[in-house]
Amino acid sequence: MSTQWMVGMAGATGLSYPGVEVVMRKCRVKRCDEERVFHEIQCMERATLSAWREKTDGK
């Protein structure tokens, strides 16, 4: 999903959820697993944004 980041003037703002949906479909995530996988992706998204903010704020 490295190409699915939305970027604004202040940097990355989050993942493009329609893009995430396409990637999940291409990776053949089972329908019964979609909600869990999406939640896990959101957790990783928040952690990544937080780490990037810390890196930027620490400069």
C-alpha positions in Angstrom: 0.0 0.0 0.0 3.0 2.2 -0.2 1.5 4.1 -3.2 -1.8 4.7 -1.4 -0.8 7.5 0.9 -2.7 10.8 0.6 -0.4 13.8 0.9 -1.2 17.4 1.6 0.8 20.6 2.2 1.9 19.3 5.7 2.8 15.8 4.4 1.0 12.5 4.5 -2.5 12.7 5.9 -3.6 9.1 5.7 -4.2 6.2 3.4 -6.6 6.5 0.4 -9.3 4.1 1.6 -10.7 3.4 -1.9 -7.1 2.4 -2.8 -6.9 0.2 0.3 -10.1 -1.5 -0.8 -8.6 -2.2 -4.3 -5.4 -3.6 -2.8 -7.4 -5.8 -0.4 -9.4 -7.1 -3.3 -6.2 -7.7 -5.4 -4.7 -9.6 -2.5 -7.9 -11.7 -2.3 -8.7 -10.9 1.3 -11.7 -13.1 2.2 -15.0 -11.2 2.7 -15.2 -12.6 6.2 -11.8 -11.2 7.0 -12.2 -7.7 5.4 -13.3 -5.9 8.6 -10.5 -7.3 10.7 -7.9 -6.6 8.0 -9.1 -3.1 7.5 -9.0 -2.4 11.2 -5.4 -3.7 11.3 -4.5 -1.5 8.4 -5.9 1.5 10.2 -3.9 0.7 13.3 -0.7 0.5 11.1 -1.7 3.8 9.4 -2.1 5.6 12.8 1.2 4.2 14.0 3.0 5.2 10.8 1.6 8.8 10.9 2.6 9.1 14.5 6.1 7.9 13.8 6.5 10.3 10.9 5.2 13.2 13.0 7.7 12.3 15.8 10.5 12.2 13.2 9.5 15.6 11.8 8.9 17.2 15.2 12.3 16.0 16.4 14.2 17.9 13.8 
